[in-house]
Amino acid sequence: MRCLENNDVECAVKLIVVLIKNQCHDGYAVGKEVADGVRGVVRELWLRNNDEERCELLRMLRDLGISKKWIGVSLRAWGNGLNRWFIKCGIEWGNKARRNNVVKNVESLLREKLGWDEIMMCKELLHFIGIDAEVLRRYGIEPCAWLSGLELLSDLRRPYWLGLQSSDLIIQEIKASIRLMLKTTNTISAIFFPTLLKTVKALSLNITSRGKAPLAKYVHKLFELSFYIDLGVDEWPWPIKLSADEFERMLNGFNDEELAEFVAGIIDGDGTVHYETIHRKNGVQEHRVYVIIVACKKCPKRFILNVLKGVIAKRFGIVGKNYAMRTENALVFYDKDAIKLLRLIRPFVHHPLRRLRIELILAYYDGRISREVFEKFYEMTEYERGGPDVKRNHGLEALARAAPQTHTHGG
């Protein structure tokens, strides 16, 4: 402000650049009072400049990565009024959303100074749900394999995203944007969902108290976590609504790897990978592997199972069976067909527990671990039915434990 009082515009511009480069314009980084002060300086400079200098100021702010919204609020010029200045100055200013640089910088600092990374996050999650990562590694099982290849999903054109859309991913059209949302109360998804979405861009989180859980009497208060990202209308590459015929044509247009990736996406959302030992009355034991994909009976996505069953059988020779249950329909692959399907989708499955089960099952069927070792490890991945299983309904606690900032507190 002293520069402006002395009519030294060049001095004011240089200091504004320094302020913005140090995030002093961002209320999330420095507090509202300081950020509002920076807005005030920019507005004062704008009012004192001539039109040519105003155009130079706009170009400088654009090049510094300032959002259009910030400019509009600071200059008190919105909509067509602001656009007229862009046209007058010959400035192209896209509507891309700005990443939350604060989060980005904090994570970078934690990685460099405190050694936090996604492997540490994965290990903390596994420890929380009672799985010893180091013991698994001694037997050649990598429990954090789900992180491998995750960075490729920054490209929304990957078929994985269509698979996830066909299951758990909620797509909302909001004015001039598309919102991708994943909701959960469960422990593992509370880590998996944000890790997945932030491959695309910085995400937002809503926490909602759901009260008591009717099906989990031991839970006194349930918290639902909603993770979401907002995209431009042209950024989501897949049709939001598809008929059965259109869906089948899309799947048939995928090559083998793309189809396997699509199946992995749908299993990460609404799938189950399961192994069980059945004890027959005659003393014979049967060991069975299942891959199960479900869809609610009354939802628009129910046709997906029929189409998927046919396409997988035709392309890979893997045969599944359809079952109608009380509230859901299920497509189930058994034993040899299940194993064959798991081999195909393994590189593309990113749900931590489902990927770990796949790694264990294939290690056993390939003879790399004994049945005794396999069953001991697999037991750690199972859910306790009707009991206070830490793998269920502890999403908020898991998020707090495995988030990077928790590692600032030492042991």
C-alpha positions in Angstrom: 0.0 0.0 0.0 3.0 2.3 0.6 4.0 1.7 -3.0 0.6 2.7 -4.2 0.6 5.8 -2.0 3.8 6.8 -3.7 2.3 6.1 -7.1 5.0 3.5 -7.7 2.9 1.0 -9.8 6.0 -1.1 -10.7 6.8 -1.6 -7.0 3.2 -2.6 -6.3 3.1 -5.1 -9.1 6.4 -6.8 -8.0 5.2 -7.1 -4.4 1.8 -8.6 -5.6 3.7 -11.2 -7.5 5.7 -12.1 -4.4 2.5 -12.3 -2.3 0.8 -14.6 -4.8 3.8 -16.8 -5.2 3.9 -17.3 -1.5 0.2 -18.2 -1.4 -0.7 -15.1 0.6 -3.8 -14.6 -1.5 -5.2 -18.0 -0.4 -7.3 -17.9 2.8 -6.8 -21.6 3.3 -3.1 -21.1 3.5 -2.7 -17.9 5.5 -6.1 -16.9 6.9 -8.9 -14.7 5.7 -7.5 -11.4 7.0 -4.2 -11.6 5.0 -5.9 -13.0 1.9 -8.5 -10.2 1.9 -5.6 -7.8 2.2 -4.1 -9.1 -1.0 -7.5 -8.8 -2.7 -7.7 -5.2 -1.5 -4.2 -4.3 -2.9 -5.1 -5.9 -6.3 -8.4 -4.0 -6.5 -6.7 -0.7 -5.5 -4.1 -1.2 -8.2 -6.8 -2.1 -10.7 -8.7 1.2 -10.0 -5.5 3.3 -10.4 -4.4 1.8 -13.7 -5.4 2.7 -17.2 -6.9 0.1 -19.6 -3.5 -1.0 -21.0 -2.1 -1.5 -17.5 -5.2 -3.4 -16.5 -4.7 -5.8 -19.3 -1.1 -6.3 -18.3 -2.3 -7.0 -14.7 -4.9 -9.6 -15.9 -2.2 -11.4 -18.0 0.2 -11.5 -15.0 -2.5 -12.9 -12.7 -3.5 -15.5 -15.3 0.1 -16.6 -15.7 0.5 -16.9 -11.9 -2.4 -19.5 -11.9 -5.0 -17.4 -10.2 -8.6 -18.6 -10.7 -11.2 -16.6 -12.6 -13.4 -16.7 -9.5 -10.6 -15.0 -7.4 -10.2 -12.3 -10.0 -14.0 -11.7 -10.2 -14.3 -11.3 -6.4 -11.2 -9.1 -6.1 -12.1 -6.8 -9.0 -15.9 -7.0 -8.2 -16.4 -7.9 -11.8 -18.3 -11.2 -12.6 -19.8 -13.0 -15.6 -20.1 -10.9 -18.7 -18.4 -7.9 -17.1 -15.3 -9.9 -16.5 -15.5 -11.7 -19.9 -15.6 -8.3 -21.6 -12.3 -7.4 -20.1 -10.8 -10.7 -21.4 -12.1 -10.0 -24.9 -10.9 -6.4 -24.8 -7.4 -7.6 -23.6 -7.3 -10.6 -26.0 -6.9 -13.0 -23.1 -7.9 -16.6 -23.2 -8.7 -17.9 -19.7 -10.1 -21.4 -19.5 -12.5 -22.6 -16.8 -10.2 -25.4 -15.4 -10.5 -25.9 -11.7 -7.4 -25.1 -9.6 -5.9 -27.8 -7.5 -5.7 -27.2 -3.8 -2.1 -26.2 -3.7 -2.1 -26.2 0.1 -2.8 -29.9 0.2 -0.3 -30.6 -2.5 2.4 -28.6 -0.7 1.7 -30.2 2.7 1.8 -33.7 1.2 5.1 -32.8 -0.5 6.6 -31.6 2.8 5.4 -34.7 4.6 7.1 -36.9 2.0 10.4 -35.0 2.0 10.7 -34.3 5.7 8.8 -37.1 7.5 9.1 -40.0 5.0 5.3 -40.4 4.5 4.2 -42.1 1.4 1.4 -44.3 0.1 3.2 -47.5 1.2 3.2 -46.2 4.7 -0.5 -45.4 4.4 -1.2 -48.9 3.1 0.8 -50.5 5.9 -1.1 -48.4 8.5 -4.4 -49.4 7.1 -3.5 -53.1 7.1 -2.2 -52.9 10.7 -5.5 -51.3 11.7 -7.5 -54.2 10.3 -5.2 -56.8 11.7 -3.1 -57.8 8.7 0.7 -58.0 9.2 2.3 -56.7 5.9 5.8 -57.8 6.8 4.8 -61.4 7.4 3.0 -61.5 4.1 6.1 -60.1 2.3 8.3 -62.9 3.8 6.1 -65.4 1.8 6.4 -63.4 -1.4 2.9 -61.7 -1.1 2.9 -58.0 -1.6 -0.1 -56.7 0.4 0.2 -53.2 -1.1 0.1 -54.4 -4.7 -3.1 -52.4 -5.2 -1.1 -49.2 -5.4 0.8 -50.5 -8.5 -0.4 -48.8 -11.7 -2.8 -46.5 -9.8 -1.2 -43.5 -11.4 -2.5 -44.6 -14.8 -6.1 -43.9 -13.7 -5.4 -40.2 -13.9 -6.6 -40.7 -17.4 -10.4 -40.9 -17.2 -10.6 -42.6 -20.6 -9.3 -45.8 -19.0 -12.1 -48.5 -19.1 -11.7 -48.9 -15.3 -13.7 -45.8 -14.8 -16.6 -47.0 -16.9 -16.5 -50.2 -14.8 -16.6 -48.2 -11.6 -19.5 -46.1 -13.0 -21.3 -49.3 -13.6 -21.1 -50.1 -9.9 -20.4 -47.7 -7.0 -19.4 -44.4 -8.7 -22.1 -41.8 -8.5 -22.2 -39.3 -11.4 -24.0 -36.0 -10.8 -24.6 -33.3 -13.4 -24.4 -30.0 -11.5 -24.9 -26.9 -13.6 -21.8 -26.6 -15.8 -19.9 -29.4 -14.2 -19.8 -33.2 -13.6 -19.3 -34.5 -10.0 -17.8 -37.9 -9.4 -18.7 -39.2 -5.9 -17.9 -42.3 -3.8 -19.6 -42.8 -0.5 -18.7 -45.2 2.3 -18.9 -45.9 6.0 -16.4 -48.8 5.8 -12.8 -48.9 6.9 -11.0 -50.0 3.7 -13.0 -47.9 1.3 -12.3 -44.8 3.4 -8.6 -45.1 2.3 -9.2 -46.6 -1.1 -11.8 -44.1 -2.4 -9.8 -40.9 -1.8 -6.6 -42.5 -3.1 -8.4 -43.5 -6.3 -10.1 -40.1 -6.9 -7.1 -38.0 -6.2 -5.3 -39.6 -9.1 -7.5 -37.3 -11.2 -7.5 -34.1 -9.1 -7.7 -32.7 -5.6 -10.8 -34.0 -3.9 -13.4 -32.8 -1.4 -14.8 -34.6 1.6 -18.2 -34.4 3.4 -18.7 -36.2 6.7 -22.3 -37.0 7.7 -23.5 -38.5 10.9 -25.9 -41.3 10.1 -26.9 -42.1 13.7 -27.2 -45.8 14.7 -26.8 -48.6 12.2 -29.8 -51.1 12.2 -27.6 -53.9 10.9 -24.7 -53.2 13.2 -26.1 -52.9 16.7 -22.6 -52.6 18.2 -22.1 -49.3 16.3 -23.3 -46.4 18.4 -22.8 -43.7 15.8 -22.1 -44.2 12.1 -20.3 -41.7 9.9 -20.7 -41.6 6.2 -17.7 -40.2 4.2 -18.5 -38.7 0.8 -15.4 -38.1 -1.4 -16.0 -36.2 -4.6 -14.2 -34.3 -7.4 -15.8 -31.8 -9.8 -15.0 -31.9 -13.5 -15.8 -29.7 -16.5 -18.7 -31.0 -18.6 -16.3 -32.2 -21.3 -13.9 -33.9 -19.0 -16.0 -37.1 -18.3 -15.5 -39.2 -21.4 -18.1 -41.9 -20.9 -21.9 -41.7 -21.5 -23.7 -41.2 -18.2 -26.8 -43.2 -19.3 -26.5 -46.3 -21.5 -29.1 -48.8 -22.9 -28.3 -52.5 -22.8 -27.5 -52.5 -26.6 -25.2 -49.4 -26.3 -23.5 -51.0 -23.3 -22.8 -54.2 -25.1 -21.4 -52.4 -28.2 -19.0 -50.5 -25.9 -17.8 -53.7 -24.3 -17.4 -55.4 -27.6 -15.3 -52.4 -28.8 -12.7 -53.0 -26.0 -9.7 -55.2 -26.7 -8.9 -58.0 -24.2 -6.9 -55.9 -21.8 -9.4 -53.1 -21.8 -12.3 -55.5 -21.1 -10.3 -57.0 -18.2 -9.7 -53.5 -16.9 -13.4 -52.7 -17.1 -14.3 -55.9 -15.2 -11.7 -54.9 -12.5 -13.4 -51.5 -12.1 -16.8 -53.0 -11.7 -15.5 -55.6 -9.1 -13.7 -52.8 -7.2 -17.1 -51.3 -6.8 -19.7 -54.0 -6.5 -17.7 -57.2 -6.5 -16.5 -59.9 -4.1 -13.6 -62.2 -4.3 -14.2 -65.1 -2.0 -12.7 -68.5 -1.0 -14.3 -71.0 1.3 -13.9 -74.6 2.5 -17.2 -76.6 2.5 -17.4 -79.6 4.9 -19.6 -82.3 3.5 -21.5 -84.8 5.7 -19.4 -87.7 4.3 -16.2 -86.0 5.7 -15.1 -84.7 2.2 -13.9 -81.1 2.0 -14.5 -78.9 -1.0 -12.4 -75.8 -1.6 -14.2 -73.2 -3.7 -13.3 -69.8 -5.2 -15.9 -67.3 -6.2 -15.9 -64.0 -8.1 -19.3 -62.3 -7.5 -20.7 -59.1 -9.1 -24.0 -57.8 -7.8 -26.6 -55.2 -8.9 -29.7 -54.1 -7.0 -32.9 -55.6 -8.5 -34.7 -52.3 -9.0 -31.8 -50.0 -10.1 -31.3 -49.0 -13.7 -27.9 -50.8 -13.8 -29.4 -54.3 -13.4 -29.1 -55.1 -17.1 -25.3 -54.9 -16.8 -25.0 -58.4 -15.4 -26.7 -60.1 -18.3 -24.6 -58.2 -20.9 -21.4 -58.8 -19.0 -22.0 -62.5 -18.6 -22.4 -62.9 -22.4 -19.4 -60.7 -23.3 -17.0 -62.5 -20.9 -18.2 -65.9 -22.1 -17.8 -65.0 -25.7 -14.4 -63.2 -25.4 -12.6 -65.3 -22.7 -14.6 -68.6 -22.6 -15.3 -67.9 -18.9 -18.8 -68.9 -17.9 -20.7 -67.3 -15.1 -24.2 -68.0 -13.6 -26.9 -65.5 -12.8 -28.8 -65.7 -9.5 -31.8 -63.7 -8.2 -31.7 -62.9 -4.5 -34.1 -61.1 -2.3 -32.8 -57.5 -3.0 -30.0 -58.1 -5.5 -29.1 -60.0 -8.6 -25.7 -61.6 -8.8 -23.4 -62.8 -11.5 -21.1 -65.6 -10.1 -18.0 -67.3 -11.4 -16.9 -70.5 -9.7 -13.6 -72.3 -9.3 -11.7 -72.7 -12.6 -13.7 -70.0 -14.3 -13.1 -67.7 -11.2 -9.4 -68.5 -11.2 -9.1 -67.7 -14.9 -11.0 -64.4 -14.5 -8.8 -63.5 -11.5 -5.6 -64.0 -13.6 -7.0 -61.6 -16.2 -8.1 -58.8 -13.9 -5.4 -59.0 -11.3 -3.2 -56.2 -12.6 -6.1 -53.8 -12.7 -7.8 -54.5 -9.3 -7.1 -51.7 -6.8 -9.4 -52.3 -3.9 -6.9 -53.2 -1.1 -8.6 -56.3 0.3 -9.9 -57.7 -3.0 -6.4 -57.3 -4.5 -4.8 -59.0 -1.5 -7.3 -61.9 -1.7 -6.4 -62.3 -5.4 -2.7 -62.3 -4.7 -3.2 -65.0 -2.0 -5.5 -67.2 -4.1 -3.3 -67.2 -7.1 -0.2 -67.8 -5.0 -1.8 -70.9 -3.5 -3.2 -72.2 -6.9 0.2 -71.6 -8.5 1.9 -73.6 -5.7 3.9 -70.7 -4.2 2.5 -71.1 -0.8 1.0 -74.2 1.0 -2.7 -74.6 1.9 -1.9 -74.2 5.5 -0.1 -70.8 4.9 -2.8 -69.7 2.5 -5.7 -70.4 4.9 -3.8 -68.7 7.8 -3.4 -65.5 5.7 -6.8 -65.7 4.0 -8.4 -65.8 7.4 -7.0 -62.4 8.2 -8.9 -60.9 5.2 -12.3 -62.3 6.2 -15.2 -60.3 7.7 -16.8 -61.3 10.9 -20.5 -61.7 10.3 -22.7 -59.9 12.8 -19.8 -58.9 15.0 -17.9 -55.7 15.7 -15.4 -56.3 12.8 -12.9 -53.4 12.5 -13.1 -53.7 8.7 -16.7 -52.4 8.8 -18.1 -49.1 9.8 -14.8 -47.5 11.0 -14.2 -45.4 7.9 -13.6 -42.1 9.8 -11.2 -43.7 12.2 -9.3 -45.4 9.5 -9.0 -42.2 7.5 -7.6 -40.4 10.6 -5.1 -43.2 11.3 -3.8 -43.6 7.7 -3.8 -40.0 6.6 -0.4 -38.5 6.1 -0.7 -35.9 8.9 -1.0 -38.6 11.5 2.6 -39.4 11.0 3.8 -36.1 12.4 3.2 -37.5 15.9 6.0 -40.0 16.1 5.6 -43.6 17.3 
